[in-house]
């Protein structure tokens, strides 16, 4: 895997095709990376304490290394 943390990459496939960003985290064992601002999903979060409301949070999910390329 030749993409490392702090590299600038461009997305080649998927819903965010054409977007670019900086690699936040690299996971070489599973061939995935997390890119800032790419592959964001909305996730429902249950209330942690009684009386607290649940909420919808945006989470950045990993993307496969084969779907990105280093930006020059």
CHARMM-style PDB file with segment names, atoms N, HN, CA, C and O in Angstrom:
ATOM      1  N   UNK     1       0.854  -1.174   0.000  1.00  0.00      PROA
ATOM      2  CA  UNK     1       0.000   0.000   0.000  1.00  0.00      PROA
ATOM      3  C   UNK     1       0.903   1.241   0.000  1.00  0.00      PROA
ATOM      4  O   UNK     1       1.683   1.429   0.933  1.00  0.00      PROA
ATOM      5  N   UNK     2       0.809   2.076  -1.018  1.00  0.00      PROA
ATOM      6  HN  UNK     2       0.175   1.922  -1.776  1.00  0.00      PROA
ATOM      7  CA  UNK     2       1.713   3.212  -1.145  1.00  0.00      PROA
ATOM      8  C   UNK     2       1.093   4.541  -0.712  1.00  0.00      PROA
ATOM      9  O   UNK     2       1.694   5.595  -0.919  1.00  0.00      PROA
ATOM     10  N   UNK     3      -0.083   4.506  -0.123  1.00  0.00      PROA
ATOM     11  HN  UNK     3      -0.572   3.649   0.045  1.00  0.00      PROA
ATOM     12  CA  UNK     3      -0.719   5.730   0.366  1.00  0.00      PROA
ATOM     13  C   UNK     3      -0.604   5.755   1.884  1.00  0.00      PROA
ATOM     14  O   UNK     3      -0.970   4.794   2.561  1.00  0.00      PROA
ATOM     15  N   UNK     4      -0.093   6.864   2.409  1.00  0.00      PROA
ATOM     16  HN  UNK     4       0.203   7.645   1.859  1.00  0.00      PROA
ATOM     17  CA  UNK     4       0.157   6.974   3.839  1.00  0.00      PROA
ATOM     18  C   UNK     4      -0.576   8.177   4.420  1.00  0.00      PROA
ATOM     19  O   UNK     4      -1.172   8.968   3.688  1.00  0.00      PROA
ATOM     20  N   UNK     5      -0.527   8.303   5.726  1.00  0.00      PROA
ATOM     21  HN  UNK     5      -0.043   7.661   6.320  1.00  0.00      PROA
ATOM     22  CA  UNK     5      -1.137   9.425   6.437  1.00  0.00      PROA
ATOM     23  C   UNK     5      -0.561  10.746   5.934  1.00  0.00      PROA
ATOM     24  O   UNK     5       0.633  10.840   5.646  1.00  0.00      PROA
ATOM     25  N   UNK     6      -1.398  11.745   5.833  1.00  0.00      PROA
ATOM     26  HN  UNK     6      -2.367  11.668   6.067  1.00  0.00      PROA
ATOM     27  CA  UNK     6      -1.056  13.114   5.387  1.00  0.00      PROA
ATOM     28  C   UNK     6      -0.837  13.249   3.884  1.00  0.00      PROA
ATOM     29  O   UNK     6      -0.452  14.326   3.429  1.00  0.00      PROA
ATOM     30  N   UNK     7      -1.070  12.192   3.088  1.00  0.00      PROA
ATOM     31  HN  UNK     7      -1.383  11.317   3.458  1.00  0.00      PROA
ATOM     32  CA  UNK     7      -1.017  12.299   1.628  1.00  0.00      PROA
ATOM     33  C   UNK     7      -2.301  12.944   1.117  1.00  0.00      PROA
ATOM     34  O   UNK     7      -3.366  12.770   1.709  1.00  0.00      PROA
ATOM     35  N   UNK     8      -2.198  13.684   0.026  1.00  0.00      PROA
ATOM     36  HN  UNK     8      -1.333  13.826  -0.454  1.00  0.00      PROA
ATOM     37  CA  UNK     8      -3.380  14.212  -0.642  1.00  0.00      PROA
ATOM     38  C   UNK     8      -3.802  13.219  -1.711  1.00  0.00      PROA
ATOM     39  O   UNK     8      -2.987  12.797  -2.532  1.00  0.00      PROA
ATOM     40  N   UNK     9      -5.094  12.843  -1.700  1.00  0.00      PROA
ATOM     41  HN  UNK     9      -5.756  13.186  -1.034  1.00  0.00      PROA
ATOM     42  CA  UNK     9      -5.590  11.839  -2.641  1.00  0.00      PROA
ATOM     43  C   UNK     9      -6.828  12.357  -3.365  1.00  0.00      PROA
ATOM     44  O   UNK     9      -7.489  13.288  -2.906  1.00  0.00      PROA
ATOM     45  N   UNK    10      -7.129  11.740  -4.503  1.00  0.00      PROA
ATOM     46  HN  UNK    10      -6.592  10.983  -4.877  1.00  0.00      PROA
ATOM     47  CA  UNK    10      -8.336  12.036  -5.266  1.00  0.00      PROA
ATOM     48  C   UNK    10      -9.114  10.733  -5.401  1.00  0.00      PROA
ATOM     49  O   UNK    10      -8.531   9.674  -5.631  1.00  0.00      PROA
ATOM     50  N   UNK    11     -10.441  10.818  -5.254  1.00  0.00      PROA
ATOM     51  HN  UNK    11     -10.914  11.679  -5.067  1.00  0.00      PROA
ATOM     52  CA  UNK    11     -11.293   9.635  -5.301  1.00  0.00      PROA
ATOM     53  C   UNK    11     -11.606   9.301  -6.762  1.00  0.00      PROA
ATOM     54  O   UNK    11     -12.026  10.166  -7.531  1.00  0.00      PROA
ATOM     55  N   UNK    12     -11.395   8.028  -7.134  1.00  0.00      PROA
ATOM     56  HN  UNK    12     -11.054   7.326  -6.509  1.00  0.00      PROA
ATOM     57  CA  UNK    12     -11.600   7.573  -8.503  1.00  0.00      PROA
ATOM     58  C   UNK    12     -12.955   6.902  -8.713  1.00  0.00      PROA
ATOM     59  O   UNK    12     -13.456   6.870  -9.837  1.00  0.00      PROA
ATOM     60  N   UNK    13     -13.559   6.364  -7.644  1.00  0.00      PROA
ATOM     61  HN  UNK    13     -13.153   6.390  -6.731  1.00  0.00      PROA
ATOM     62  CA  UNK    13     -14.816   5.633  -7.790  1.00  0.00      PROA
ATOM     63  C   UNK    13     -15.681   5.835  -6.551  1.00  0.00      PROA
ATOM     64  O   UNK    13     -15.183   6.116  -5.461  1.00  0.00      PROA
ATOM     65  N   UNK    14     -16.998   5.683  -6.748  1.00  0.00      PROA
ATOM     66  HN  UNK    14     -17.403   5.455  -7.634  1.00  0.00      PROA
ATOM     67  CA  UNK    14     -17.937   5.798  -5.633  1.00  0.00      PROA
ATOM     68  C   UNK    14     -18.724   7.084  -5.683  1.00  0.00      PROA
ATOM     69  O   UNK    14     -18.655   7.836  -6.655  1.00  0.00      PROA
ATOM     70  N   UNK    15     -19.480   7.331  -4.616  1.00  0.00      PROA
ATOM     71  HN  UNK    15     -19.537   6.721  -3.826  1.00  0.00      PROA
ATOM     72  CA  UNK    15     -20.372   8.495  -4.591  1.00  0.00      PROA
ATOM     73  C   UNK    15     -19.627   9.822  -4.525  1.00  0.00      PROA
ATOM     74  O   UNK    15     -20.181  10.861  -4.887  1.00  0.00      PROA
ATOM     75  N   UNK    16     -18.373   9.799  -4.066  1.00  0.00      PROA
ATOM     76  HN  UNK    16     -17.923   8.956  -3.772  1.00  0.00      PROA
ATOM     77  CA  UNK    16     -17.572  11.016  -3.961  1.00  0.00      PROA
ATOM     78  C   UNK    16     -16.518  11.115  -5.057  1.00  0.00      PROA
ATOM     79  O   UNK    16     -15.473  11.734  -4.859  1.00  0.00      PROA
ATOM     80  N   UNK    17     -16.785  10.514  -6.203  1.00  0.00      PROA
ATOM     81  HN  UNK    17     -17.635  10.011  -6.364  1.00  0.00      PROA
ATOM     82  CA  UNK    17     -15.842  10.497  -7.323  1.00  0.00      PROA
ATOM     83  C   UNK    17     -15.471  11.921  -7.737  1.00  0.00      PROA
ATOM     84  O   UNK    17     -16.341  12.775  -7.911  1.00  0.00      PROA
ATOM     85  N   UNK    18     -14.174  12.164  -7.890  1.00  0.00      PROA
ATOM     86  HN  UNK    18     -13.467  11.471  -7.748  1.00  0.00      PROA
ATOM     87  CA  UNK    18     -13.682  13.478  -8.302  1.00  0.00      PROA
ATOM     88  C   UNK    18     -13.283  14.373  -7.152  1.00  0.00      PROA
ATOM     89  O   UNK    18     -12.567  15.351  -7.366  1.00  0.00      PROA
ATOM     90  N   UNK    19     -13.717  14.078  -5.941  1.00  0.00      PROA
ATOM     91  HN  UNK    19     -14.298  13.283  -5.767  1.00  0.00      PROA
ATOM     92  CA  UNK    19     -13.359  14.890  -4.784  1.00  0.00      PROA
ATOM     93  C   UNK    19     -11.966  14.519  -4.312  1.00  0.00      PROA
ATOM     94  O   UNK    19     -11.481  13.416  -4.567  1.00  0.00      PROA
ATOM     95  N   UNK    20     -11.328  15.453  -3.619  1.00  0.00      PROA
ATOM     96  HN  UNK    20     -11.721  16.348  -3.412  1.00  0.00      PROA
ATOM     97  CA  UNK    20      -9.998  15.176  -3.088  1.00  0.00      PROA
ATOM     98  C   UNK    20      -9.945  15.584  -1.625  1.00  0.00      PROA
ATOM     99  O   UNK    20     -10.761  16.376  -1.153  1.00  0.00      PROA
ATOM    100  N   UNK    21      -8.973  15.029  -0.922  1.00  0.00      PROA
ATOM    101  HN  UNK    21      -8.310  14.386  -1.306  1.00  0.00      PROA
ATOM    102  CA  UNK    21      -8.815  15.331   0.488  1.00  0.00      PROA
ATOM    103  C   UNK    21      -7.523  14.764   1.034  1.00  0.00      PROA
ATOM    104  O   UNK    21      -6.736  14.151   0.313  1.00  0.00      PROA
ATOM    105  N   UNK    22      -7.319  14.982   2.329  1.00  0.00      PROA
ATOM    106  HN  UNK    22      -7.959  15.480   2.915  1.00  0.00      PROA
ATOM    107  CA  UNK    22      -6.105  14.554   3.011  1.00  0.00      PROA
ATOM    108  C   UNK    22      -6.388  13.280   3.801  1.00  0.00      PROA
ATOM    109  O   UNK    22      -7.436  13.164   4.436  1.00  0.00      PROA
ATOM    110  N   UNK    23      -5.464  12.329   3.766  1.00  0.00      PROA
ATOM    111  HN  UNK    23      -4.612  12.423   3.250  1.00  0.00      PROA
ATOM    112  CA  UNK    23      -5.623  11.071   4.483  1.00  0.00      PROA
ATOM    113  C   UNK    23      -5.420  11.320   5.975  1.00  0.00      PROA
ATOM    114  O   UNK    23      -4.382  11.827   6.401  1.00  0.00      PROA
ATOM    115  N   UNK    24      -6.441  10.948   6.763  1.00  0.00      PROA
ATOM    116  HN  UNK    24      -7.284  10.537   6.416  1.00  0.00      PROA
ATOM    117  CA  UNK    24      -6.389  11.119   8.216  1.00  0.00      PROA
ATOM    118  C   UNK    24      -5.784   9.882   8.871  1.00  0.00      PROA
ATOM    119  O   UNK    24      -4.960   9.985   9.780  1.00  0.00      PROA
ATOM    120  N   UNK    25      -6.211   8.696   8.390  1.00  0.00      PROA
ATOM    121  HN  UNK    25      -6.880   8.612   7.651  1.00  0.00      PROA
ATOM    122  CA  UNK    25      -5.769   7.443   8.994  1.00  0.00      PROA
ATOM    123  C   UNK    25      -5.591   6.395   7.908  1.00  0.00      PROA
ATOM    124  O   UNK    25      -6.374   6.331   6.960  1.00  0.00      PROA
ATOM    125  N   UNK    26      -4.561   5.580   8.050  1.00  0.00      PROA
ATOM    126  HN  UNK    26      -3.925   5.632   8.820  1.00  0.00      PROA
ATOM    127  CA  UNK    26      -4.287   4.505   7.110  1.00  0.00      PROA
ATOM    128  C   UNK    26      -4.390   3.168   7.845  1.00  0.00      PROA
ATOM    129  O   UNK    26      -3.859   3.014   8.945  1.00  0.00      PROA
ATOM    130  N   UNK    27      -5.080   2.199   7.224  1.00  0.00      PROA
ATOM    131  HN  UNK    27      -5.511   2.324   6.331  1.00  0.00      PROA
ATOM    132  CA  UNK    27      -5.233   0.874   7.820  1.00  0.00      PROA
ATOM    133  C   UNK    27      -4.736  -0.175   6.819  1.00  0.00      PROA
ATOM    134  O   UNK    27      -5.540  -0.764   6.096  1.00  0.00      PROA
ATOM    135  N   UNK    28      -3.414  -0.415   6.769  1.00  0.00      PROA
ATOM    136  HN  UNK    28      -2.761   0.064   7.356  1.00  0.00      PROA
ATOM    137  CA  UNK    28      -2.845  -1.282   5.731  1.00  0.00      PROA
ATOM    138  C   UNK    28      -3.272  -2.746   5.812  1.00  0.00      PROA
ATOM    139  O   UNK    28      -3.297  -3.429   4.788  1.00  0.00      PROA
ATOM    140  N   UNK    29      -3.605  -3.240   6.994  1.00  0.00      PROA
ATOM    141  HN  UNK    29      -3.584  -2.685   7.826  1.00  0.00      PROA
ATOM    142  CA  UNK    29      -3.996  -4.648   7.122  1.00  0.00      PROA
ATOM    143  C   UNK    29      -5.306  -4.951   6.412  1.00  0.00      PROA
ATOM    144  O   UNK    29      -5.499  -6.055   5.901  1.00  0.00      PROA
ATOM    145  N   UNK    30      -6.218  -3.964   6.378  1.00  0.00      PROA
ATOM    146  HN  UNK    30      -6.062  -3.067   6.792  1.00  0.00      PROA
ATOM    147  CA  UNK    30      -7.507  -4.178   5.703  1.00  0.00      PROA
ATOM    148  C   UNK    30      -7.616  -3.371   4.406  1.00  0.00      PROA
ATOM    149  O   UNK    30      -8.679  -3.331   3.788  1.00  0.00      PROA
ATOM    150  N   UNK    31      -6.511  -2.722   3.991  1.00  0.00      PROA
ATOM    151  HN  UNK    31      -5.647  -2.754   4.493  1.00  0.00      PROA
ATOM    152  CA  UNK    31      -6.429  -1.964   2.735  1.00  0.00      PROA
ATOM    153  C   UNK    31      -7.478  -0.856   2.644  1.00  0.00      PROA
ATOM    154  O   UNK    31      -8.127  -0.692   1.611  1.00  0.00      PROA
ATOM    155  N   UNK    32      -7.639  -0.102   3.722  1.00  0.00      PROA
ATOM    156  HN  UNK    32      -7.112  -0.235   4.561  1.00  0.00      PROA
ATOM    157  CA  UNK    32      -8.585   1.007   3.740  1.00  0.00      PROA
ATOM    158  C   UNK    32      -7.922   2.246   4.329  1.00  0.00      PROA
ATOM    159  O   UNK    32      -6.960   2.159   5.092  1.00  0.00      PROA
ATOM    160  N   UNK    33      -8.465   3.406   3.951  1.00  0.00      PROA
ATOM    161  HN  UNK    33      -9.247   3.477   3.331  1.00  0.00      PROA
ATOM    162  CA  UNK    33      -7.998   4.680   4.494  1.00  0.00      PROA
ATOM    163  C   UNK    33      -9.203   5.537   4.838  1.00  0.00      PROA
ATOM    164  O   UNK    33     -10.301   5.331   4.320  1.00  0.00      PROA
ATOM    165  N   UNK    34      -8.980   6.506   5.723  1.00  0.00      PROA
ATOM    166  HN  UNK    34      -8.089   6.674   6.144  1.00  0.00      PROA
ATOM    167  CA  UNK    34     -10.014   7.491   6.045  1.00  0.00      PROA
ATOM    168  C   UNK    34      -9.525   8.827   5.516  1.00  0.00      PROA
ATOM    169  O   UNK    34      -8.429   9.277   5.851  1.00  0.00      PROA
ATOM    170  N   UNK    35     -10.360   9.466   4.672  1.00  0.00      PROA
ATOM    171  HN  UNK    35     -11.250   9.100   4.400  1.00  0.00      PROA
ATOM    172  CA  UNK    35     -10.014  10.742   4.051  1.00  0.00      PROA
ATOM    173  C   UNK    35     -10.944  11.818   4.597  1.00  0.00      PROA
ATOM    174  O   UNK    35     -12.153  11.610   4.696  1.00  0.00      PROA
ATOM    175  N   UNK    36     -10.382  12.959   4.950  1.00  0.00      PROA
ATOM    176  HN  UNK    36      -9.399  13.128   4.870  1.00  0.00      PROA
ATOM    177  CA  UNK    36     -11.155  14.062   5.514  1.00  0.00      PROA
ATOM    178  C   UNK    36     -12.199  14.559   4.521  1.00  0.00      PROA
ATOM    179  O   UNK    36     -11.861  14.928   3.396  1.00  0.00      PROA
ATOM    180  N   UNK    37     -13.460  14.570   4.928  1.00  0.00      PROA
ATOM    181  HN  UNK    37     -13.735  14.270   5.841  1.00  0.00      PROA
ATOM    182  CA  UNK    37     -14.542  15.105   4.108  1.00  0.00      PROA
ATOM    183  C   UNK    37     -15.051  14.171   3.028  1.00  0.00      PROA
ATOM    184  O   UNK    37     -15.880  14.578   2.215  1.00  0.00      PROA
ATOM    185  N   UNK    38     -14.582  12.928   2.991  1.00  0.00      PROA
ATOM    186  HN  UNK    38     -13.909  12.597   3.652  1.00  0.00      PROA
ATOM    187  CA  UNK    38     -14.987  11.964   1.966  1.00  0.00      PROA
ATOM    188  C   UNK    38     -15.697  10.785   2.639  1.00  0.00      PROA
ATOM    189  O   UNK    38     -15.317  10.366   3.732  1.00  0.00      PROA
ATOM    190  N   UNK    39     -16.724  10.261   1.983  1.00  0.00      PROA
ATOM    191  HN  UNK    39     -17.033  10.602   1.095  1.00  0.00      PROA
ATOM    192  CA  UNK    39     -17.469   9.084   2.448  1.00  0.00      PROA
ATOM    193  C   UNK    39     -18.102   9.319   3.824  1.00  0.00      PROA
ATOM    194  O   UNK    39     -17.953   8.504   4.735  1.00  0.00      PROA
ATOM    195  N   UNK    40     -18.799  10.431   3.957  1.00  0.00      PROA
ATOM    196  HN  UNK    40     -18.919  11.093   3.217  1.00  0.00      PROA
ATOM    197  CA  UNK    40     -19.464  10.783   5.211  1.00  0.00      PROA
ATOM    198  C   UNK    40     -20.873  10.198   5.211  1.00  0.00      PROA
ATOM    199  O   UNK    40     -21.614  10.334   4.237  1.00  0.00      PROA
ATOM    200  N   UNK    41     -21.233   9.541   6.323  1.00  0.00      PROA
ATOM    201  HN  UNK    41     -20.631   9.430   7.114  1.00  0.00      PROA
ATOM    202  CA  UNK    41     -22.583   9.000   6.457  1.00  0.00      PROA
ATOM    203  C   UNK    41     -23.234   9.598   7.702  1.00  0.00      PROA
ATOM    204  O   UNK    41     -22.551  10.071   8.611  1.00  0.00      PROA
ATOM    205  N   UNK    42     -24.558   9.567   7.725  1.00  0.00      PROA
ATOM    206  HN  UNK    42     -25.112   9.182   6.987  1.00  0.00      PROA
ATOM    207  CA  UNK    42     -25.292  10.015   8.901  1.00  0.00      PROA
ATOM    208  C   UNK    42     -25.677   8.793   9.713  1.00  0.00      PROA
ATOM    209  O   UNK    42     -26.195   7.816   9.172  1.00  0.00      PROA
ATOM    210  N   UNK    43     -25.423   8.851  11.006  1.00  0.00      PROA
ATOM    211  HN  UNK    43     -25.002   9.645  11.445  1.00  0.00      PROA
ATOM    212  CA  UNK    43     -25.646   7.713  11.877  1.00  0.00      PROA
ATOM    213  C   UNK    43     -26.503   8.150  13.057  1.00  0.00      PROA
ATOM    214  O   UNK    43     -26.258   9.199  13.653  1.00  0.00      PROA
ATOM    215  N   UNK    44     -27.505   7.348  13.390  1.00  0.00      PROA
ATOM    216  HN  UNK    44     -27.703   6.496  12.906  1.00  0.00      PROA
ATOM    217  CA  UNK    44     -28.345   7.653  14.545  1.00  0.00      PROA
ATOM    218  C   UNK    44     -27.652   7.198  15.809  1.00  0.00      PROA
ATOM    219  O   UNK    44     -27.166   6.071  15.898  1.00  0.00      PROA
ATOM    220  N   UNK    45     -27.611   8.100  16.800  1.00  0.00      PROA
ATOM    221  HN  UNK    45     -28.006   9.016  16.728  1.00  0.00      PROA
ATOM    222  CA  UNK    45     -26.955   7.785  18.056  1.00  0.00      PROA
ATOM    223  C   UNK    45     -27.992   7.773  19.166  1.00  0.00      PROA
ATOM    224  O   UNK    45     -28.755   8.726  19.320  1.00  0.00      PROA
ATOM    225  N   UNK    46     -28.019   6.706  19.931  1.00  0.00      PROA
ATOM    226  HN  UNK    46     -27.399   5.932  19.806  1.00  0.00      PROA
ATOM    227  CA  UNK    46     -28.966   6.584  21.042  1.00  0.00      PROA
ATOM    228  C   UNK    46     -28.556   7.510  22.175  1.00  0.00      PROA
ATOM    229  O   UNK    46     -27.382   7.857  22.306  1.00  0.00      PROA
ATOM    230  N   UNK    47     -29.526   7.912  22.998  1.00  0.00      PROA
ATOM    231  HN  UNK    47     -30.480   7.630  22.891  1.00  0.00      PROA
ATOM    232  CA  UNK    47     -29.171   8.733  24.151  1.00  0.00      PROA
ATOM    233  C   UNK    47     -28.309   7.934  25.137  1.00  0.00      PROA
ATOM    234  O   UNK    47     -28.580   6.761  25.392  1.00  0.00      PROA
ATOM    235  N   UNK    48     -27.287   8.564  25.682  1.00  0.00      PROA
ATOM    236  HN  UNK    48     -27.067   9.518  25.475  1.00  0.00      PROA
ATOM    237  CA  UNK    48     -26.373   7.890  26.612  1.00  0.00      PROA
ATOM    238  C   UNK    48     -26.922   7.912  28.048  1.00  0.00      PROA
ATOM    239  O   UNK    48     -26.786   6.930  28.778  1.00  0.00      PROA
ATOM    240  N   UNK    49     -27.534   9.019  28.444  1.00  0.00      PROA
ATOM    241  HN  UNK    49     -27.644   9.816  27.850  1.00  0.00      PROA
ATOM    242  CA  UNK    49     -28.053   9.150  29.806  1.00  0.00      PROA
ATOM    243  C   UNK    49     -29.567   9.321  29.755  1.00  0.00      PROA
ATOM    244  O   UNK    49     -30.120   9.724  28.732  1.00  0.00      PROA
ATOM    245  N   UNK    50     -30.211   9.021  30.835  1.00  0.00      PROA
ATOM    246  HN  UNK    50     -29.761   8.693  31.666  1.00  0.00      PROA
ATOM    247  CA  UNK    50     -31.660   9.174  30.893  1.00  0.00      PROA
ATOM    248  C   UNK    50     -32.016  10.657  30.838  1.00  0.00      PROA
ATOM    249  O   UNK    50     -31.406  11.475  31.527  1.00  0.00      PROA
ATOM    250  N   UNK    51     -33.001  10.997  30.019  1.00  0.00      PROA
ATOM    251  HN  UNK    51     -33.497  10.333  29.459  1.00  0.00      PROA
ATOM    252  CA  UNK    51     -33.408  12.380  29.846  1.00  0.00      PROA
ATOM    253  C   UNK    51     -32.691  13.069  28.695  1.00  0.00      PROA
ATOM    254  O   UNK    51     -33.104  14.147  28.265  1.00  0.00      PROA
ATOM    255  N   UNK    52     -31.641  12.470  28.200  1.00  0.00      PROA
ATOM    256  HN  UNK    52     -31.306  11.595  28.549  1.00  0.00      PROA
ATOM    257  CA  UNK    52     -30.903  13.036  27.066  1.00  0.00      PROA
ATOM    258  C   UNK    52     -31.574  12.591  25.765  1.00  0.00      PROA
ATOM    259  O   UNK    52     -32.144  11.502  25.699  1.00  0.00      PROA
ATOM    260  N   UNK    53     -31.507  13.429  24.739  1.00  0.00      PROA
ATOM    261  HN  UNK    53     -31.044  14.314  24.793  1.00  0.00      PROA
ATOM    262  CA  UNK    53     -32.115  13.082  23.462  1.00  0.00      PROA
ATOM    263  C   UNK    53     -31.113  12.373  22.571  1.00  0.00      PROA
ATOM    264  O   UNK    53     -29.905  12.590  22.667  1.00  0.00      PROA
ATOM    265  N   UNK    54     -31.636  11.524  21.705  1.00  0.00      PROA
ATOM    266  HN  UNK    54     -32.618  11.348  21.627  1.00  0.00      PROA
ATOM    267  CA  UNK    54     -30.800  10.911  20.676  1.00  0.00      PROA
ATOM    268  C   UNK    54     -30.473  11.945  19.619  1.00  0.00      PROA
ATOM    269  O   UNK    54     -31.121  12.989  19.546  1.00  0.00      PROA
ATOM    270  N   UNK    55     -29.477  11.663  18.802  1.00  0.00      PROA
ATOM    271  HN  UNK    55     -28.951  10.815  18.862  1.00  0.00      PROA
ATOM    272  CA  UNK    55     -29.091  12.633  17.787  1.00  0.00      PROA
ATOM    273  C   UNK    55     -28.561  11.934  16.543  1.00  0.00      PROA
ATOM    274  O   UNK    55     -28.255  10.742  16.556  1.00  0.00      PROA
ATOM    275  N   UNK    56     -28.464  12.706  15.475  1.00  0.00      PROA
ATOM    276  HN  UNK    56     -28.713  13.674  15.464  1.00  0.00      PROA
ATOM    277  CA  UNK    56     -27.917  12.204  14.224  1.00  0.00      PROA
ATOM    278  C   UNK    56     -26.529  12.816  14.077  1.00  0.00      PROA
ATOM    279  O   UNK    56     -26.377  14.037  14.062  1.00  0.00      PROA
ATOM    280  N   UNK    57     -25.513  11.951  13.968  1.00  0.00      PROA
ATOM    281  HN  UNK    57     -25.636  10.958  13.980  1.00  0.00      PROA
ATOM    282  CA  UNK    57     -24.133  12.431  13.837  1.00  0.00      PROA
ATOM    283  C   UNK    57     -23.581  12.034  12.472  1.00  0.00      PROA
ATOM    284  O   UNK    57     -23.973  11.010  11.911  1.00  0.00      PROA
ATOM    285  N   UNK    58     -22.682  12.838  11.948  1.00  0.00      PROA
ATOM    286  HN  UNK    58     -22.365  13.669  12.404  1.00  0.00      PROA
ATOM    287  CA  UNK    58     -22.028  12.538  10.676  1.00  0.00      PROA
ATOM    288  C   UNK    58     -20.687  11.892  10.975  1.00  0.00      PROA
ATOM    289  O   UNK    58     -19.874  12.441  11.719  1.00  0.00      PROA
ATOM    290  N   UNK    59     -20.460  10.719  10.388  1.00  0.00      PROA
ATOM    291  HN  UNK    59     -21.120  10.273   9.784  1.00  0.00      PROA
ATOM    292  CA  UNK    59     -19.248   9.934  10.638  1.00  0.00      PROA
ATOM    293  C   UNK    59     -18.517   9.712   9.320  1.00  0.00      PROA
ATOM    294  O   UNK    59     -19.138   9.390   8.307  1.00  0.00      PROA
ATOM    295  N   UNK    60     -17.198   9.883   9.335  1.00  0.00      PROA
ATOM    296  HN  UNK    60     -16.694  10.145  10.158  1.00  0.00      PROA
ATOM    297  CA  UNK    60     -16.379   9.605   8.157  1.00  0.00      PROA
ATOM    298  C   UNK    60     -16.020   8.129   8.164  1.00  0.00      PROA
ATOM    299  O   UNK    60     -15.394   7.641   9.105  1.00  0.00      PROA
ATOM    300  N   UNK    61     -16.415   7.419   7.116  1.00  0.00      PROA
ATOM    301  HN  UNK    61     -16.924   7.815   6.352  1.00  0.00      PROA
ATOM    302  CA  UNK    61     -16.172   5.985   7.015  1.00  0.00      PROA
ATOM    303  C   UNK    61     -14.944   5.708   6.143  1.00  0.00      PROA
ATOM    304  O   UNK    61     -14.577   6.530   5.304  1.00  0.00      PROA
ATOM    305  N   UNK    62     -14.307   4.540   6.346  1.00  0.00      PROA
ATOM    306  HN  UNK    62     -14.605   3.872   7.028  1.00  0.00      PROA
ATOM    307  CA  UNK    62     -13.138   4.193   5.530  1.00  0.00      PROA
ATOM    308  C   UNK    62     -13.510   3.953   4.075  1.00  0.00      PROA
ATOM    309  O   UNK    62     -14.640   3.575   3.766  1.00  0.00      PROA
ATOM    310  N   UNK    63     -12.554   4.175   3.188  1.00  0.00      PROA
ATOM    311  HN  UNK    63     -11.636   4.482   3.438  1.00  0.00      PROA
ATOM    312  CA  UNK    63     -12.721   3.934   1.765  1.00  0.00      PROA
ATOM    313  C   UNK    63     -11.569   3.025   1.324  1.00  0.00      PROA
ATOM    314  O   UNK    63     -10.458   3.125   1.845  1.00  0.00      PROA
ATOM    315  N   UNK    64     -11.841   2.150   0.373  1.00  0.00      PROA
ATOM    316  HN  UNK    64     -12.743   2.070  -0.050  1.00  0.00      PROA
ATOM    317  CA  UNK    64     -10.823   1.210  -0.085  1.00  0.00      PROA
ATOM    318  C   UNK    64      -9.715   1.938  -0.839  1.00  0.00      PROA
ATOM    319  O   UNK    64      -9.974   2.892  -1.572  1.00  0.00      PROA
ATOM    320  N   UNK    65      -8.496   1.484  -0.655  1.00  0.00      PROA
ATOM    321  HN  UNK    65      -8.286   0.709  -0.059  1.00  0.00      PROA
ATOM    322  CA  UNK    65      -7.326   2.120  -1.255  1.00  0.00      PROA
ATOM    323  C   UNK    65      -7.392   2.056  -2.787  1.00  0.00      PROA
ATOM    324  O   UNK    65      -6.878   2.945  -3.466  1.00  0.00      PROA
ATOM    325  N   UNK    66      -8.022   1.008  -3.329  1.00  0.00      PROA
ATOM    326  HN  UNK    66      -8.439   0.286  -2.777  1.00  0.00      PROA
ATOM    327  CA  UNK    66      -8.093   0.867  -4.790  1.00  0.00      PROA
ATOM    328  C   UNK    66      -8.982   1.929  -5.426  1.00  0.00      PROA
ATOM    329  O   UNK    66      -8.945   2.103  -6.644  1.00  0.00      PROA
ATOM    330  N   UNK    67      -9.773   2.638  -4.641  1.00  0.00      PROA
ATOM    331  HN  UNK    67      -9.804   2.496  -3.652  1.00  0.00      PROA
ATOM    332  CA  UNK    67     -10.676   3.668  -5.168  1.00  0.00      PROA
ATOM    333  C   UNK    67     -10.089   5.071  -5.101  1.00  0.00      PROA
ATOM    334  O   UNK    67     -10.783   6.038  -5.413  1.00  0.00      PROA
ATOM    335  N   UNK    68      -8.830   5.205  -4.703  1.00  0.00      PROA
ATOM    336  HN  UNK    68      -8.266   4.419  -4.450  1.00  0.00      PROA
ATOM    337  CA  UNK    68      -8.191   6.520  -4.620  1.00  0.00      PROA
ATOM    338  C   UNK    68      -6.826   6.491  -5.296  1.00  0.00      PROA
ATOM    339  O   UNK    68      -6.249   5.424  -5.510  1.00  0.00      PROA
ATOM    340  N   UNK    69      -6.316   7.679  -5.630  1.00  0.00      PROA
ATOM    341  HN  UNK    69      -6.785   8.545  -5.456  1.00  0.00      PROA
ATOM    342  CA  UNK    69      -4.989   7.818  -6.209  1.00  0.00      PROA
ATOM    343  C   UNK    69      -4.319   9.028  -5.582  1.00  0.00      PROA
ATOM    344  O   UNK    69      -4.983   9.993  -5.204  1.00  0.00      PROA
ATOM    345  N   UNK    70      -2.995   8.969  -5.475  1.00  0.00      PROA
ATOM    346  HN  UNK    70      -2.455   8.185  -5.782  1.00  0.00      PROA
ATOM    347  CA  UNK    70      -2.242  10.112  -4.938  1.00  0.00      PROA
ATOM    348  C   UNK    70      -2.386  11.299  -5.859  1.00  0.00      PROA
ATOM    349  O   UNK    70      -2.363  11.169  -7.083  1.00  0.00      PROA
ATOM    350  N   UNK    71      -2.536  12.457  -5.249  1.00  0.00      PROA
ATOM    351  HN  UNK    71      -2.555  12.563  -4.255  1.00  0.00      PROA
ATOM    352  CA  UNK    71      -2.650  13.704  -6.024  1.00  0.00      PROA
ATOM    353  C   UNK    71      -1.267  14.343  -6.069  1.00  0.00      PROA
ATOM    354  O   UNK    71      -0.580  14.428  -5.052  1.00  0.00      PROA
ATOM    355  N   UNK    72      -0.871  14.785  -7.243  1.00  0.00      PROA
ATOM    356  HN  UNK    72      -1.429  14.716  -8.069  1.00  0.00      PROA
ATOM    357  CA  UNK    72       0.476  15.358  -7.392  1.00  0.00      PROA
ATOM    358  C   UNK    72       0.494  16.826  -7.180  1.00  0.00      PROA
ATOM    359  OT1 UNK    72       1.552  17.450  -7.271  1.00  0.00      PROA
TER     360      UNK     72
END
